[in-house]
Amino acid sequence: MSDTYTVLHDSHGLVAAELPLDRAPYKALVITVLAWQNPNLTSRDYEQIALQLTGHARAVAADVQRHAATLPKNDGRGALAEVILREAAGRLSAPIQGAARCAQNRARLVERPEAVAA
C-alpha cells in the first residue's frame, strides 16, 4: 500500500456542479464520528475518515457558494453564507492529522451546512 494519495484537481468545478450531493452516507458517518468516546483506530483510518469528510465539506461549500451567488445583493443570507464559507475554508486549510480529534473537527464542519443553504 502506498503512503500517498491522489487529489482530484477540478479547476472548473465540473465534478461538483454535475453530481448531486448524496448527503445520507455522510450524515451517517458524521453521527458515528461525533459519537466516538474512545475509538481504537489506526492513524491511517482516522486520516481516511478525515479525507472523506473534507471532500464532502468542500463539495457542500461549493454548493452553498452556487446557491448564495443566486441571491439578491441585499439578501442577508448571502452575507451569512460568505462568513460561513470563509470560516469553513480556514478550517479546511488545516492539515489533516491521523487522530480522532481531527476527524471529529471535520465531522462538525459537515454536520449542519443545510442551515446556510436554506
C-alpha positions in Angstrom: 0.0 0.0 0.0 1.3 3.5 -0.8 1.8 6.3 1.6 0.4 8.8 -0.9 -3.0 9.7 -2.2 -4.2 11.5 -5.3 -6.0 14.8 -5.1 -8.6 15.4 -7.9 -7.9 18.8 -9.5 -11.2 20.2 -10.9 -10.3 23.8 -11.5 -13.6 24.5 -13.3 -15.8 22.8 -10.7 -17.4 20.5 -13.2 -17.5 17.4 -10.9 -19.3 19.2 -8.1 -21.6 21.0 -10.4 -22.8 18.0 -12.2 -23.1 15.5 -9.4 -25.9 15.8 -6.9 -24.8 15.6 -3.3 -25.8 12.4 -1.6 -25.8 13.5 2.0 -27.2 10.3 3.6 -23.9 8.4 3.8 -22.0 11.4 5.1 -24.7 12.2 7.7 -24.3 8.6 9.0 -20.6 9.0 9.1 -20.8 12.3 10.9 -23.2 10.8 13.5 -20.8 7.9 14.1 -17.6 10.1 14.3 -19.2 12.6 16.7 -20.4 9.7 18.9 -16.9 8.3 19.4 -15.8 8.1 23.0 -12.6 6.1 22.8 -12.2 4.8 19.3 -9.4 2.4 18.7 -8.5 3.1 15.0 -5.2 3.4 13.3 -3.8 6.7 12.3 -4.4 5.8 8.6 -8.1 5.1 9.4 -8.5 8.5 11.0 -6.8 10.1 8.0 -9.1 8.3 5.6 -12.2 9.4 7.5 -11.0 13.0 7.7 -10.3 12.9 3.9 -13.8 11.6 3.2 -15.3 14.3 5.4 -13.0 17.0 3.9 -14.1 16.1 0.3 -17.7 16.2 1.2 -17.3 19.5 3.1 -15.7 21.0 0.0 -18.5 19.8 -2.2 -21.1 21.2 0.2 -19.2 24.5 0.4 -19.2 24.7 -3.5 -22.9 24.0 -3.5 -23.6 26.7 -0.9 -21.5 29.1 -2.9 -23.5 28.5 -6.0 -26.8 29.0 -4.2 -25.5 32.1 -2.4 -24.5 33.6 -5.8 -28.1 33.5 -6.9 -29.4 35.5 -4.0 -30.1 39.3 -4.4 -27.3 41.5 -3.2 -29.3 42.9 -0.3 -30.3 39.4 1.0 -28.7 38.8 4.4 -28.4 35.1 3.7 -25.8 35.8 1.1 -23.7 37.7 3.6 -24.1 35.0 6.2 -23.1 32.3 3.6 -19.9 34.3 2.8 -19.0 34.5 6.5 -19.6 30.8 7.0 -17.8 29.8 3.8 -14.7 31.9 4.9 -14.7 30.1 8.3 -15.1 26.7 6.5 -12.2 27.5 4.1 -10.0 28.4 7.1 -10.8 25.2 8.9 -10.4 23.1 5.8 -7.0 24.5 5.2 -5.7 23.0 8.4 -3.6 19.9 7.7 -5.2 16.5 8.2 -3.8 14.6 11.1 -4.3 10.9 11.9 -6.2 11.5 15.1 -9.8 11.2 16.3 -9.9 14.9 17.1 -9.1 15.9 13.5 -11.8 13.6 12.1 -14.3 14.9 14.7 -13.5 18.5 13.7 -14.2 17.7 10.1 -17.4 16.0 11.1 -18.5 19.1 12.9 -17.9 21.1 9.8 -20.0 18.8 7.7 -22.7 18.5 10.3 -25.1 21.4 9.5 -24.4 23.1 6.2 -28.1 22.9 5.2 -28.7 25.7 7.7 -26.8 28.0 5.3 -28.3 26.8 2.1 -31.9 27.0 3.4 
